[in-house]
Amino acid sequence: MDHAMVEANRPAVSLTAPINRPTGLPAHPPQMTATLRATQPTVRILGTHGVPANYGGFETAAENVALFLRDQGWRVVVYCQDEGRGRIRTDVWNGIERVIVPVPLDGWLGTSLFDLRSILHAVRHRDLCLTFGYNTAIFNTLQRLLRIPNVINMDGIEWSRARWGRARQSILWTNERIACVVGDALIADHPEIAVHLATRAPERKITTIAYGAHPVTEASTAPVTALGLEPGAYLTLICRPIPENTILELVRAFSRRERGVRLVVLGTYRPDEDEYHRAVMDAASDEVDFVGAIYDPDSVTALRFHGIGYLHGHTVGGTNPSLVEAMAAGNAIVAHDNDYNRWVAADGALYFRTEDDADAAITSLLEDRALRDRLSAAARDRHLAEFTWTHVAGQYEDLLVRVGGVRKPVNDSATCTTGGHR
């Protein structure tokens, strides 16, 4: 999953959020808490930067799955990466236990150390594990050796992305193979990813569970007007600025003619440092606005909701969170024509392969209000059928119950709440 607003140097999840208990989740006395833990199924979530989510797609998925499981009566423990040195510590956020693991390193080395320390801590408890990503699957061998059930979300075919370079591609390729062996169950976020995994693991191990998004039916116009934009007078393009996301082709296609609307491009562009960034910005007409990376989810949601439509150029990566979130906001979509996007958006998008195709699709979208309304309705219908967090997280729970050999808890409304859901 290639989340819309994630950058490689994004800091780790903030761990300074208030520790609170949502309304409706009573504070049990210690003796009752011990009794509850004895009867509750427990899952430990590893591989993300932690909760609350402020980093990317995996973190958003982990948060929503964790909150759903909490509401169903599970004990949920999430491992969170922190900066600096010190001992591992614990606290509680919205009824979810957090194990905060400090690491003094940045980048891949820091991530690898965090994963190793998290796994070493988790296996001491021998609880069912849910791991997001296979980047450090070599460490998951420990769970396999100790016969601790581990469900691994396999993300996209990360090793195939040219941006990693050959050394990291080799590491990812190797870890993908290891994960397919040591994982008790593998989650593919798209049917095409499941097909790929079936070349490396028995099909009985593989379950397709997509990415989710909450439906958006209203949003403030303040984030839109703060950027000098007029609601209903712009398109959005939200992704990491790399060639495989077809940004240059989309910007060129939009800029071929005067459109009478804006194209708002989100992301960090450094034209002085990156040749591709420079090419994209040079190709843009004066109707294209590069507004930088915006990490606040409410602001991004408002930009989507009040836009005319969304341009999606991703060519690889399974179920893309940005595309799902656009559908949840009812965007009419112009998407690159490939098996990944066609399964996700279905009838909610116009598709392009060439720059000429993109120009024609953008023109049709802008000139035909009935077409926009039809695409918007189809996108919402597709989202509600497949990509709500309730549906997605429910599939996670079913898989965890099966793999962990645990009894599904009875949802007691007296002790559960959905107050943490966004």
BABAMI-919293 format. One record per residue (C-alpha): x, y, z. Coordinates in steps of 0.02 Angstrom, whole numbers, padded with zeros to 5 digits, always signed. Example, Ala and Ser with C-alpha at 12.3 -4.5 7.8 and 13.67 -1.06 7.14 Angstrom:
2
+00615-00225+00390;+00684-00053+00357;
***
This chain:
422
+00000+00000+00000;+00068+00167-00053;-00014+00296+00059;-00050+00466-00016;+00049+00580+00096;+00193+00475+00161;+00372+00533+00133;+00529+00431+00162;+00592+00547+00299;+00428+00563+00392;+00459+00558+00580;+00396+00415+00687;+00220+00416+00758;+00191+00546+00892;+00181+00467+01062;+00132+00625+01153;-00055+00605+01120;-00159+00608+01279;-00184+00440+01359;-00371+00426+01380;-00513+00305+01392;-00658+00337+01272;-00832+00363+01341;-00920+00199+01375;-00761+00101+01416;-00763+00087+01606;-00606+00080+01711;-00611-00094+01786;-00534-00130+01956;-00371-00230+01948;-00451-00395+01998;-00585-00378+01864;-00455-00328+01734;-00358-00488+01772;-00518-00590+01751;-00559-00504+01586;-00384-00535+01518;-00400-00719+01562;-00555-00734+01453;-00514-00608+01315;-00423-00659+01157;-00265-00555+01138;-00181-00495+00978;-00015-00405+00966;+00002-00290+00815;+00179-00268+00748;+00265-00190+00598;+00190-00015+00600;+00250+00147+00679;+00104+00131+00798;-00053+00221+00854;-00124+00350+00840;-00096+00344+00653;-00003+00493+00582;+00118+00410+00463;+00041+00309+00323;-00073+00174+00259;-00014+00033+00371;-00032+00141+00525;-00208+00192+00474;-00253+00010+00445;-00177-00044+00611;-00273+00092+00704;-00440+00049+00627;-00419-00138+00646;-00363-00113+00827;-00513-00004+00869;-00632-00126+00788;-00559-00274+00883;-00564-00174+01044;-00748-00142+01016;-00778-00328+00986;-00702-00370+01155;-00521-00410+01110;-00369-00360+01210;-00263-00266+01082;-00078-00226+01104;+00007-00115+00975;+00195-00092+00962;+00245+00090+00933;+00412+00159+00874;+00485+00305+00970;+00642+00407+00945;+00791+00407+01061;+00854+00286+01191;+00786+00207+01347;+00685+00059+01405;+00529-00010+01327;+00377+00064+01415;+00190+00039+01406;+00033+00145+01416;-00146+00147+01354;-00222+00247+01211;-00411+00238+01182;-00424+00069+01266;-00278-00002+01165;-00120-00053+01255;+00038+00022+01179;+00213-00049+01196;+00328+00097+01157;+00496+00043+01089;+00632+00177+01079;+00762+00162+00941;+00907+00284+00920;+00926+00256+00731;+00835+00326+00579;+00787+00246+00414;+00797+00061+00375;+00919+00024+00516;+00803+00105+00642;+00652+00012+00573;+00746-00153+00579;+00800-00125+00759;+00623-00077+00807;+00551-00234+00726;+00680-00345+00811;+00652-00270+00984;+00463-00279+00960;+00466-00462+00911;+00582-00509+01054;+00461-00425+01174;+00305-00501+01094;+00363-00681+01092;+00388-00679+01281;+00197-00671+01296;+00159-00804+01163;+00003-00711+01104;-00069-00713+00929;+00024-00588+00817;-00034-00480+00672;+00115-00413+00575;+00102-00274+00445;+00234-00292+00311;+00372-00416+00271;+00522-00299+00265;+00604-00388+00412;+00523-00559+00395;+00686-00642+00442;+00646-00594+00622;+00473-00675+00609;+00564-00841+00601;+00567-00830+00791;+00377-00837+00803;+00378-00986+00687;+00508-01079+00790;+00410-01046+00950;+00246-01095+00866;+00167-00927+00898;+00029-00894+00769;+00073-00747+00656;-00037-00669+00522;+00066-00563+00401;-00006-00425+00290;+00105-00440+00136;+00077-00264+00068;+00115-00241-00118;+00258-00314-00219;+00378-00193-00136;+00538-00272-00202;+00486-00230-00381;+00488-00042-00351;+00637+00035-00439;+00654+00176-00313;+00730+00059-00183;+00887+00020-00282;+00957-00154-00310;+01024-00184-00135;+00859-00147-00048;+00761-00235-00184;+00863-00392-00148;+00830-00377+00038;+00644-00355+00010;+00636-00499-00116;+00721-00614+00009;+00609-00561+00153;+00453-00585+00048;+00506-00766+00018;+00542-00790+00203;+00373-00717+00254;+00283-00836+00138;+00365-00981+00230;+00357-00924+00412;+00186-00837+00411;+00041-00945+00469;-00075-00842+00358;-00039-00711+00227;-00151-00562+00190;-00156-00495+00011;-00237-00324-00004;-00290-00357-00185;-00334-00512-00289;-00183-00481-00401;-00069-00483-00249;-00150-00648-00199;-00108-00718-00371;+00072-00663-00349;+00085-00739-00174;+00015-00903-00239;+00178-00925-00336;+00270-00924-00169;+00152-01000-00042;+00007-01126-00035;-00158-01045-00080;-00233-01106+00085;-00119-00981+00173;-00180-00831+00073;-00331-00721+00113;-00377-00565+00016;-00425-00419+00129;-00423-00245+00053;-00385-00075+00129;-00527+00028+00204;-00589+00206+00224;-00729+00288+00319;-00867+00362+00210;-00859+00551+00194;-01027+00641+00181;-00974+00812+00242;-00815+00912+00270;-00765+01088+00316;-00721+01206+00175;-00592+01295+00283;-00442+01190+00226;-00493+01222+00046;-00513+01410+00058;-00354+01421+00163;-00259+01366+00007;-00346+01499-00098;-00455+01369-00184;-00639+01374-00226;-00742+01221-00177;-00801+01128-00331;-00673+01213-00445;-00523+01097-00441;-00459+00919-00465;-00340+00833-00346;-00186+00726-00375;-00118+00650-00215;+00031+00533-00214;+00216+00511-00187;+00307+00601-00331;+00390+00453-00418;+00381+00397-00601;+00278+00239-00568;+00133+00351-00514;+00119+00430-00688;+00117+00607-00620;+00212+00683-00765;+00090+00611-00892;-00061+00673-00794;+00009+00848-00770;+00052+00859-00955;-00121+00797-01004;-00208+00922-00891;-00095+01063-00950;-00125+01036-01137;-00267+01160-01139;-00349+01290-01030;-00467+01200-00913;-00551+01337-00813;-00517+01241-00653;-00364+01206-00546;-00264+01047-00527;-00206+01033-00347;-00052+00922-00327;-00008+00863-00151;+00165+00800-00110;+00341+00859-00074;+00426+00919-00235;+00610+00966-00234;+00650+01024-00411;+00827+01075-00363;+00867+00900-00301;+00761+00782-00406;+00756+00779-00596;+00584+00698-00602;+00511+00829-00485;+00583+00964-00595;+00509+00886-00752;+00336+00879-00673;+00340+01060-00618;+00408+01119-00785;+00266+01031-00875;+00130+01115-00770;+00021+01254-00837;-00022+01404-00730;-00182+01313-00678;-00081+01184-00580;-00049+01216-00395;+00086+01123-00300;+00030+01142-00120;+00159+01030-00036;+00134+00881+00077;-00018+00892+00190;-00020+00766+00332;-00175+00820+00426;-00307+00691+00378;-00453+00810+00401;-00375+00934+00280;-00341+00800+00149;-00518+00734+00169;-00590+00909+00145;-00486+00935-00012;-00551+00772-00085;-00732+00801-00035;-00744+00976-00110;-00651+00934-00271;-00728+00897-00441;-00633+00735-00454;-00472+00641-00423;-00329+00591-00539;-00246+00425-00495;-00092+00373-00591;-00028+00227-00487;+00028+00081-00594;+00077-00045-00458;+00045-00084-00276;-00118-00179-00246;-00261-00086-00163;-00203+00094-00149;-00267+00188+00005;-00276+00354-00088;-00392+00280-00218;-00504+00202-00085;-00511+00366+00010;-00559+00459-00149;-00702+00336-00176;-00758+00357+00004;-00770+00545-00027;-00876+00517-00183;-00744+00578-00306;-00765+00552-00492;-00600+00470-00539;-00480+00463-00685;-00365+00313-00655;-00223+00225-00742;-00289+00071-00832;-00219-00082-00744;-00287-00232-00652;-00253-00154-00481;-00355+00003-00511;-00494-00080-00612;-00535-00202-00472;-00537-00063-00342;-00632+00075-00433;-00732-00033-00553;-00867+00078-00634;-00818+00229-00528;-00678+00286-00644;-00627+00331-00820;-00466+00241-00868;-00313+00294-00967;-00155+00212-01033;-00077+00353-01132;-00060+00540-01109;-00188+00562-01249;-00309+00449-01155;-00284+00551-00997;-00318+00714-01089;-00480+00643-01161;-00537+00574-00993;-00502+00738-00901;-00594+00835-01036;-00746+00719-01026;-00748+00729-00837;-00744+00919-00834;-00868+00947-00974;-01002+00818-00929;-01089+00847-00762;-01200+00694-00784;-01045+00586-00810;-00966+00656-00652;-01122+00620-00551;-01131+00443-00620;-00948+00407-00580;-00966+00482-00406;-01116+00373-00365;-01028+00218-00432;-00873+00256-00329;-00976+00274-00170;-01071+00113-00204;-00909+00018-00235;-00833+00086-00075;-00983+00039+00031;-00985-00136-00043;-00802-00179-00013;-00697-00047+00073;-00778+00012+00236;-00673-00014+00391;-00812-00113+00472;-00809-00238+00329;-00620-00242+00315;-00584-00257+00502;-00719-00389+00518;-00623-00494+00392;-00465-00470+00495;-00556-00531+00650;-00622-00686+00562;-00447-00730+00502;-00368-00701+00674;-00498-00812+00756;-00463-00951+00632;-00274-00941+00637;-00260-00910+00824;-00381-01047+00871;-00468-00926+00990;-00651-00903+01028;-00730-00747+00954;-00776-00634+01100;-00955-00586+01133;-00980-00402+01096;-01043-00328+01260;-01107-00152+01228;-01078-00112+01412;-00890-00124+01389;-00866-00079+01207;-00877+00083+01112;-00843+00148+00939;-00791+00316+01007;-00614+00296+00942;-00664+00279+00759;-00632+00426+00646;
***
